[in-house]
Amino acid sequence: MNASSRSASRGEPGRRIAWPPTLAAMRERALRREHLRFIREAPRGGVLHCFVLDCSGSMLAGQRLALAKGLLISLFDHASALRAEAALICFGGVGADVRFGPAVPRWWNERWLRPVGAGGGSPLASGVRCAAALLGRSARRRPAQQRWLWILTDGRTRDVPTRPLDADEVVFVDFERGALRLGRCEALADAWGARCLTPEELIG
């Protein structure tokens, strides 16, 4: 093993290497840092996934809201399997409100989303403020908890909110479609130091 391989094999402090996927990534090449895959360990303080769903009029185009609802069901199921807490905030029209949680979703209830209809403007700032307040309360209640903020939107808004201080990780799920793209999800994710994914990337 050469020097670079020895350096890579040390991994990251406090994280255990998952060797089968690491070896698969190597493909008979010398071990390098970018080949390393790690075992994901749940934070000792638990995890909260706060989902913020855009229910504005533009989400009706191309069945975007229907796709977002289906993706939410999958994400809630995943949180339930990991015994993580989840919360759902919906925004549209003139404001935002909490529809569920934070709590461990032990089963999926269609009523959480059945009343959610799209319409009106896209008050993203209201949704983010609502999420910031929820995350702040959770941070005071469980300081060691890891808090994820997921924003599911097509980015059709003029709002430029600031990133909530108590969000450890932020993911924008970009539902914008069509030839004429504004790219506001990508721009916000860039400004926040967040990730920006398409629904297909999450489903895949």
Backbone as CSV, one residue per row, in Angstrom:
resi,resn,N_x,N_y,N_z,CA_x,CA_y,CA_z,C_x,C_y,C_z
1,MET,0.856,-1.192,0.000,0.000,0.000,0.000,0.886,1.232,0.000
2,ASN,0.633,2.145,-0.968,1.452,3.339,-1.040,0.985,4.377,-0.030
3,ALA,1.692,5.542,-0.026,1.412,6.565,0.986,0.001,7.104,0.853
4,SER,-0.448,7.338,-0.405,-1.790,7.886,-0.582,-2.852,6.895,-0.131
5,SER,-2.593,5.587,-0.359,-3.550,4.570,0.075,-3.620,4.500,1.585
6,ARG,-2.440,4.612,2.247,-2.442,4.573,3.720,-3.196,5.772,4.272
7,SER,-3.021,6.927,3.625,-3.725,8.120,4.082,-5.229,7.960,3.906
8,ALA,-5.635,7.407,2.765,-7.059,7.244,2.503,-7.680,6.234,3.447
9,SER,-6.922,5.165,3.768,-7.478,4.098,4.593,-7.758,4.544,6.013
10,ARG,-7.163,5.676,6.404,-7.438,6.153,7.757,-8.863,6.686,7.875
11,GLY,-9.492,7.048,6.752,-10.863,7.517,6.779,-10.989,8.846,7.463
12,GLU,-12.098,9.045,8.150,-12.374,10.283,8.862,-12.529,9.963,10.331
13,PRO,-12.047,10.834,11.196,-12.127,10.573,12.628,-13.559,10.341,13.076
14,GLY,-13.756,9.267,13.853,-15.065,8.988,14.413,-16.035,8.321,13.455
15,ARG,-15.581,7.996,12.235,-16.466,7.349,11.264,-15.878,6.018,10.835
16,ARG,-16.740,5.000,10.743,-16.294,3.659,10.366,-16.482,3.444,8.871
17,ILE,-15.453,2.846,8.253,-15.492,2.587,6.822,-16.383,1.386,6.534
18,ALA,-17.254,1.527,5.536,-18.061,0.401,5.042,-17.274,-0.239,3.906
19,TRP,-16.637,-1.380,4.179,-15.681,-1.925,3.232,-16.293,-2.495,1.949
20,PRO,-17.423,-3.220,1.976,-17.953,-3.742,0.701,-18.225,-2.661,-0.341
21,PRO,-18.953,-1.562,-0.024,-19.128,-0.519,-1.054,-17.847,0.224,-1.387
22,THR,-16.901,0.303,-0.420,-15.616,0.939,-0.696,-14.840,0.136,-1.731
23,LEU,-14.804,-1.176,-1.551,-14.099,-2.045,-2.495,-14.765,-2.012,-3.867
24,ALA,-16.101,-1.916,-3.874,-16.812,-1.836,-5.153,-16.466,-0.544,-5.882
25,ALA,-16.285,0.542,-5.142,-15.927,1.824,-5.751,-14.499,1.803,-6.294
26,MET,-13.618,1.007,-5.657,-12.222,0.943,-6.106,-12.091,0.284,-7.470
27,ARG,-12.820,-0.822,-7.683,-12.751,-1.568,-8.950,-11.323,-1.930,-9.320
28,GLU,-10.622,-2.542,-8.396,-9.251,-3.046,-8.589,-8.223,-1.936,-8.758
29,ARG,-8.610,-0.697,-8.475,-7.634,0.395,-8.508,-7.067,0.603,-7.112
30,ALA,-5.997,1.399,-7.016,-5.423,1.715,-5.713,-6.431,2.519,-4.895
31,LEU,-6.480,2.234,-3.609,-7.419,2.896,-2.718,-7.097,4.387,-2.599
32,ARG,-8.106,5.220,-2.866,-7.971,6.656,-2.729,-9.118,7.174,-1.859
33,ARG,-8.950,8.386,-1.349,-9.944,8.943,-0.429,-11.344,8.999,-1.045
34,GLU,-11.436,9.303,-2.331,-12.759,9.432,-2.955,-13.485,8.094,-3.079
35,HIS,-12.751,6.975,-2.890,-13.394,5.666,-2.939,-14.088,5.300,-1.631
36,LEU,-13.747,5.991,-0.565,-14.228,5.602,0.760,-15.729,5.787,0.901
37,ARG,-16.372,4.780,1.468,-17.781,4.847,1.832,-17.858,4.563,3.333
38,PHE,-18.753,5.263,4.014,-18.793,5.162,5.469,-20.129,4.632,5.957
39,ILE,-20.096,3.982,7.107,-21.302,3.492,7.754,-22.045,4.675,8.350
40,ARG,-23.292,4.796,7.979,-24.083,5.900,8.502,-24.622,5.543,9.884
41,GLU,-24.250,6.327,10.837,-24.690,6.080,12.203,-25.632,7.195,12.634
42,ALA,-26.732,6.798,13.253,-27.719,7.785,13.687,-27.141,8.654,14.799
43,PRO,-27.350,9.956,14.727,-26.890,10.835,15.805,-27.500,10.412,17.139
44,ARG,-26.743,10.554,18.211,-27.227,10.125,19.514,-28.449,10.907,19.968
45,GLY,-28.576,12.129,19.498,-29.728,12.944,19.883,-30.934,12.743,18.992
46,GLY,-30.838,11.816,18.029,-31.942,11.583,17.118,-31.934,12.552,15.947
47,VAL,-32.921,12.402,15.081,-33.006,13.200,13.864,-34.427,13.736,13.698
48,LEU,-34.519,14.966,13.219,-35.804,15.562,12.850,-35.737,15.964,11.384
49,HIS,-36.713,15.510,10.607,-36.846,15.922,9.210,-38.051,16.841,9.105
50,CYS,-37.805,18.106,8.796,-38.866,19.097,8.644,-39.096,19.328,7.150
51,PHE,-40.273,18.947,6.667,-40.607,19.068,5.250,-41.492,20.299,5.037
52,VAL,-41.098,21.148,4.096,-41.850,22.362,3.773,-42.350,22.219,2.341
53,LEU,-43.675,22.120,2.191,-44.279,21.823,0.881,-44.930,23.064,0.280
54,ASP,-44.566,23.357,-0.949,-45.127,24.471,-1.718,-46.495,24.047,-2.263
55,CYS,-47.561,24.733,-1.820,-48.921,24.436,-2.281,-49.491,25.607,-3.078
56,SER,-48.625,26.350,-3.735,-49.058,27.514,-4.521,-49.650,27.070,-5.857
57,GLY,-50.261,28.029,-6.556,-50.915,27.718,-7.819,-49.993,27.126,-8.867
58,SER,-48.743,27.557,-8.902,-47.829,27.066,-9.938,-47.509,25.589,-9.775
59,MET,-47.714,25.043,-8.576,-47.427,23.617,-8.351,-48.492,22.713,-8.969
60,LEU,-49.614,23.304,-9.426,-50.626,22.503,-10.104,-50.202,22.127,-11.519
61,ALA,-49.323,22.916,-12.122,-48.899,22.658,-13.500,-48.103,21.366,-13.584
62,GLY,-48.445,20.557,-14.579,-47.690,19.337,-14.807,-47.721,18.352,-13.656
63,GLN,-48.775,18.406,-12.859,-48.924,17.458,-11.736,-47.772,17.535,-10.741
64,ARG,-47.175,18.718,-10.592,-46.045,18.859,-9.665,-46.456,18.557,-8.225
65,LEU,-47.627,19.059,-7.808,-48.059,18.837,-6.432,-48.340,17.362,-6.175
66,ALA,-48.941,16.676,-7.148,-49.203,15.243,-7.000,-47.888,14.477,-6.850
67,LEU,-46.886,14.859,-7.637,-45.573,14.218,-7.527,-44.952,14.495,-6.160
68,ALA,-45.099,15.739,-5.678,-44.540,16.112,-4.378,-45.209,15.331,-3.249
69,LYS,-46.531,15.155,-3.346,-47.246,14.392,-2.322,-46.773,12.940,-2.292
70,GLY,-46.612,12.348,-3.464,-46.127,10.969,-3.515,-44.730,10.843,-2.936
71,LEU,-43.873,11.827,-3.224,-42.514,11.809,-2.681,-42.542,11.963,-1.168
72,LEU,-43.439,12.806,-0.661,-43.550,12.991,0.784,-43.932,11.705,1.495
73,ILE,-44.838,10.946,0.908,-45.226,9.672,1.512,-44.006,8.774,1.661
74,SER,-43.189,8.707,0.613,-41.972,7.891,0.659,-41.001,8.396,1.721
75,LEU,-40.830,9.722,1.824,-39.903,10.300,2.802,-40.397,10.080,4.231
76,PHE,-41.709,10.189,4.440,-42.268,9.921,5.764,-42.085,8.456,6.141
77,ASP,-42.293,7.546,5.182,-42.089,6.116,5.444,-40.645,5.851,5.847
78,HIS,-39.710,6.523,5.167,-38.291,6.345,5.474,-37.988,6.860,6.878
79,ALA,-38.537,8.016,7.237,-38.329,8.559,8.582,-38.900,7.625,9.633
80,SER,-40.077,7.061,9.347,-40.704,6.140,10.296,-39.845,4.896,10.502
81,ALA,-39.279,4.362,9.406,-38.444,3.162,9.510,-37.203,3.415,10.353
82,LEU,-36.693,4.644,10.316,-35.502,5.004,11.089,-35.848,5.557,12.473
83,ARG,-37.144,5.596,12.799,-37.631,6.134,14.073,-37.183,7.584,14.273
84,ALA,-37.134,8.310,13.166,-36.797,9.731,13.203,-38.079,10.547,13.317
85,GLU,-37.973,11.729,13.889,-39.114,12.627,13.944,-39.302,13.297,12.588
86,ALA,-40.541,13.674,12.308,-40.844,14.384,11.073,-41.851,15.486,11.364
87,ALA,-41.851,16.503,10.523,-42.828,17.579,10.601,-43.165,17.991,9.180
88,LEU,-44.404,18.438,8.980,-44.844,18.874,7.659,-45.433,20.271,7.768
89,ILE,-44.885,21.188,6.961,-45.377,22.556,6.878,-45.799,22.805,5.433
90,CYS,-46.989,23.371,5.239,-47.465,23.694,3.901,-47.600,25.201,3.756
91,PHE,-47.183,25.734,2.607,-47.348,27.167,2.369,-47.986,27.397,1.001
92,GLY,-48.782,28.438,0.925,-49.469,28.790,-0.306,-50.449,29.911,-0.020
93,GLY,-50.885,30.611,-1.053,-51.824,31.702,-0.854,-51.161,32.863,-0.131
94,VAL,-51.504,33.016,1.156,-50.981,34.151,1.923,-50.198,33.730,3.163
95,GLY,-49.992,32.447,3.379,-49.311,32.062,4.608,-48.870,30.614,4.618
96,ALA,-48.543,30.130,5.815,-48.049,28.768,6.004,-48.569,28.228,7.327
97,ASP,-48.699,26.896,7.423,-49.127,26.307,8.685,-48.542,24.915,8.838
98,VAL,-48.439,24.464,10.088,-47.913,23.137,10.407,-49.048,22.124,10.279
99,ARG,-48.848,21.089,9.476,-49.863,20.060,9.281,-49.592,18.816,10.115
100,PHE,-48.327,18.596,10.480,-47.999,17.412,11.277,-46.709,17.651,12.039
101,GLY,-46.660,17.091,13.267,-45.441,16.988,14.030,-45.002,18.268,14.721
102,PRO,-43.744,18.226,15.214,-42.786,17.110,15.037,-43.104,15.909,15.927
103,ALA,-43.049,14.743,15.321,-43.280,13.484,16.014,-42.795,12.366,15.103
104,VAL,-42.641,11.164,15.655,-42.281,10.000,14.845,-43.541,9.549,14.102
105,PRO,-43.533,9.563,12.771,-44.720,9.140,12.016,-44.839,7.614,11.988
106,ARG,-45.591,7.073,12.919,-45.665,5.611,13.034,-46.518,4.982,11.945
107,TRP,-47.341,5.764,11.313,-48.068,5.310,10.139,-48.385,6.541,9.297
108,TRP,-48.685,6.307,8.017,-49.013,7.427,7.145,-50.519,7.643,7.163
109,ASN,-50.936,8.876,7.359,-52.344,9.233,7.376,-52.625,10.142,6.186
110,GLU,-53.463,9.672,5.262,-53.760,10.448,4.053,-54.376,11.806,4.381
111,ARG,-55.005,11.905,5.553,-55.643,13.176,5.906,-54.633,14.306,6.083
112,TRP,-53.349,13.971,6.311,-52.334,15.019,6.437,-52.211,15.816,5.147
113,LEU,-52.458,15.157,4.009,-52.276,15.825,2.727,-53.574,16.033,1.956
114,ARG,-54.626,15.263,2.297,-55.859,15.377,1.536,-56.397,16.813,1.503
115,PRO,-56.339,17.567,2.617,-56.851,18.939,2.552,-55.908,19.918,1.867
116,VAL,-54.717,19.459,1.494,-53.733,20.369,0.924,-54.043,20.569,-0.552
117,GLY,-54.471,21.756,-0.903,-54.739,22.078,-2.292,-53.899,23.265,-2.705
118,ALA,-53.557,23.320,-3.971,-52.699,24.410,-4.437,-53.542,25.609,-4.837
119,GLY,-52.976,26.762,-4.671,-53.677,27.966,-5.095,-52.983,29.210,-4.586
120,GLY,-53.167,30.315,-5.324,-52.627,31.593,-4.865,-51.135,31.716,-5.101
121,GLY,-50.545,32.626,-4.333,-49.123,32.923,-4.495,-48.219,31.899,-3.837
122,SER,-46.921,32.245,-3.801,-45.905,31.343,-3.249,-45.166,32.040,-2.106
123,PRO,-45.771,32.082,-0.919,-45.117,32.765,0.200,-44.026,31.898,0.836
124,LEU,-42.950,31.692,0.072,-41.853,30.854,0.564,-41.302,31.389,1.875
125,ALA,-41.208,32.708,2.001,-40.662,33.291,3.225,-41.492,32.899,4.442
126,SER,-42.824,32.840,4.274,-43.696,32.423,5.375,-43.428,30.970,5.752
127,GLY,-43.257,30.121,4.749,-42.955,28.719,5.020,-41.638,28.541,5.739
128,VAL,-40.624,29.298,5.324,-39.311,29.200,5.955,-39.358,29.743,7.390
129,ARG,-40.083,30.846,7.607,-40.217,31.380,8.970,-40.914,30.386,9.890
130,CYS,-41.942,29.740,9.376,-42.649,28.724,10.158,-41.711,27.571,10.502
131,ALA,-40.909,27.150,9.525,-39.944,26.069,9.763,-38.876,26.498,10.755
132,ALA,-38.410,27.751,10.650,-37.379,28.244,11.564,-37.877,28.226,13.002
133,ALA,-39.146,28.618,13.208,-39.714,28.601,14.557,-39.820,27.176,15.083
134,LEU,-40.256,26.255,14.223,-40.382,24.851,14.635,-39.019,24.255,14.965
135,LEU,-38.035,24.514,14.116,-36.690,23.985,14.348,-36.080,24.593,15.606
136,GLY,-36.349,25.873,15.859,-35.843,26.521,17.065,-36.406,25.888,18.321
137,ARG,-37.713,25.597,18.316,-38.324,24.929,19.482,-37.721,23.551,19.690
138,SER,-37.488,22.819,18.600,-36.897,21.479,18.708,-35.459,21.549,19.202
139,ALA,-34.718,22.586,18.787,-33.330,22.744,19.227,-33.276,22.989,20.729
140,ARG,-34.222,23.749,21.261,-34.250,23.992,22.708,-34.690,22.740,23.465
141,ARG,-35.586,21.976,22.848,-36.093,20.761,23.501,-35.067,19.632,23.475
142,ARG,-34.385,19.483,22.338,-33.413,18.395,22.167,-32.168,18.965,21.483
143,PRO,-31.270,19.576,22.239,-30.106,20.254,21.655,-29.209,19.344,20.816
144,ALA,-29.118,18.052,21.181,-28.216,17.143,20.471,-28.838,16.569,19.210
145,GLN,-30.076,16.900,18.932,-30.767,16.359,17.765,-30.197,16.946,16.479
146,GLN,-30.136,16.125,15.441,-29.744,16.616,14.115,-31.012,17.006,13.364
147,ARG,-31.033,18.227,12.828,-32.251,18.754,12.218,-32.049,18.996,10.715
148,TRP,-32.892,18.333,9.918,-32.876,18.468,8.464,-34.068,19.302,8.023
149,LEU,-33.844,20.201,7.083,-34.909,20.995,6.482,-34.999,20.645,4.999
150,TRP,-36.182,20.184,4.581,-36.434,19.833,3.189,-37.450,20.824,2.625
151,ILE,-37.129,21.481,1.533,-38.038,22.439,0.920,-38.420,21.923,-0.461
152,LEU,-39.681,21.557,-0.621,-40.191,20.999,-1.874,-40.954,22.099,-2.604
153,THR,-40.381,22.626,-3.681,-40.951,23.772,-4.366,-40.482,23.829,-5.812
154,ASP,-41.222,24.603,-6.625,-40.767,24.849,-7.995,-40.005,26.167,-8.092
155,GLY,-39.862,26.868,-6.953,-39.077,28.091,-6.925,-39.726,29.277,-7.604
156,ARG,-41.028,29.196,-7.910,-41.712,30.312,-8.578,-42.136,31.349,-7.537
157,THR,-41.188,32.053,-7.000,-41.418,33.045,-5.968,-40.346,34.128,-6.059
158,ARG,-40.698,35.309,-5.565,-39.717,36.389,-5.500,-39.065,36.463,-4.125
159,ASP,-39.549,35.653,-3.180,-39.012,35.683,-1.822,-37.559,35.210,-1.802
160,VAL,-36.753,35.855,-0.975,-35.364,35.441,-0.766,-35.142,35.336,0.750
161,PRO,-35.657,34.271,1.354,-35.534,34.142,2.812,-34.117,33.771,3.225
162,THR,-33.817,33.988,4.501,-32.521,33.594,5.038,-32.605,32.181,5.602
163,ARG,-31.478,31.501,5.609,-31.434,30.127,6.096,-31.692,30.072,7.605
164,PRO,-32.603,29.193,8.064,-32.846,29.051,9.496,-31.582,28.622,10.240
165,LEU,-31.312,29.261,11.356,-30.078,29.012,12.103,-30.007,27.596,12.649
166,ASP,-31.156,27.000,12.979,-31.156,25.690,13.630,-31.286,24.529,12.654
167,ALA,-31.147,24.781,11.356,-31.153,23.706,10.361,-29.723,23.235,10.133
168,ASP,-29.438,21.986,10.516,-28.092,21.440,10.327,-27.832,21.090,8.862
169,GLU,-28.841,20.559,8.197,-28.736,20.192,6.785,-29.977,20.714,6.062
170,VAL,-29.776,21.222,4.861,-30.900,21.731,4.068,-30.856,21.105,2.678
171,VAL,-32.023,20.645,2.221,-32.136,20.077,0.875,-33.313,20.741,0.167
172,PHE,-33.046,21.342,-0.981,-34.112,21.840,-1.848,-34.456,20.740,-2.845
173,VAL,-35.741,20.425,-2.956,-36.202,19.489,-3.979,-36.890,20.331,-5.041
174,ASP,-36.261,20.419,-6.201,-36.647,21.365,-7.252,-37.661,20.727,-8.204
175,PHE,-38.894,21.266,-8.212,-39.952,20.751,-9.072,-40.149,21.612,-10.321
176,GLU,-39.237,22.534,-10.588,-39.376,23.380,-11.776,-39.183,22.533,-13.033
177,ARG,-40.070,22.725,-14.000,-40.016,21.980,-15.259,-40.179,22.940,-16.427
178,GLY,-39.919,22.461,-17.622,-40.147,23.259,-18.815,-38.874,23.881,-19.355
179,ALA,-38.996,24.437,-20.552,-37.833,25.013,-21.227,-37.390,26.319,-20.579
180,LEU,-38.367,27.106,-20.081,-38.040,28.387,-19.466,-37.901,28.189,-17.958
181,ARG,-36.669,28.096,-17.506,-36.394,27.828,-16.099,-35.791,29.070,-15.437
182,LEU,-36.301,29.387,-14.249,-35.776,30.528,-13.503,-34.573,30.139,-12.651
183,GLY,-34.501,28.869,-12.242,-33.352,28.382,-11.479,-33.250,28.941,-10.069
184,ARG,-34.393,29.342,-9.481,-34.331,29.969,-8.162,-34.018,28.973,-7.044
185,CYS,-34.428,27.726,-7.206,-34.073,26.725,-6.198,-32.555,26.551,-6.127
186,GLU,-31.937,26.446,-7.288,-30.486,26.278,-7.332,-29.782,27.501,-6.752
187,ALA,-30.314,28.700,-7.069,-29.697,29.932,-6.563,-29.800,30.018,-5.038
188,LEU,-30.979,29.667,-4.486,-31.155,29.700,-3.032,-30.280,28.657,-2.358
189,ALA,-30.247,27.459,-2.944,-29.411,26.393,-2.372,-27.950,26.829,-2.357
190,ASP,-27.525,27.484,-3.415,-26.150,27.977,-3.496,-25.883,29.011,-2.400
191,ALA,-26.826,29.930,-2.210,-26.660,30.979,-1.204,-26.674,30.421,0.210
192,TRP,-27.404,29.349,0.424,-27.540,28.752,1.751,-26.469,27.700,2.039
193,GLY,-25.684,27.307,1.043,-24.763,26.195,1.229,-25.511,24.885,1.387
194,ALA,-26.615,24.765,0.634,-27.491,23.600,0.729,-27.376,22.757,-0.525
195,ARG,-28.009,21.605,-0.482,-28.076,20.743,-1.652,-29.346,21.025,-2.431
196,CYS,-29.305,20.831,-3.736,-30.470,20.987,-4.593,-30.606,19.732,-5.445
197,LEU,-31.725,19.028,-5.282,-31.955,17.770,-5.988,-33.263,17.834,-6.739
198,THR,-33.388,17.015,-7.781,-34.656,16.854,-8.470,-35.409,15.685,-7.828
199,PRO,-36.725,15.617,-7.993,-37.470,14.467,-7.456,-36.930,13.144,-7.995
200,GLU,-36.526,13.143,-9.261,-36.021,11.899,-9.868,-34.737,11.433,-9.179
201,GLU,-33.893,12.364,-8.773,-32.656,11.998,-8.072,-32.952,11.370,-6.707
202,LEU,-34.015,11.848,-6.048,-34.393,11.274,-4.757,-35.036,9.919,-4.922
203,ILE,-35.909,9.796,-5.926,-36.611,8.534,-6.145,-35.631,7.472,-6.596
204,GLY,-34.653,7.888,-7.430,-33.681,6.919,-7.942,-32.728,6.501,-6.884
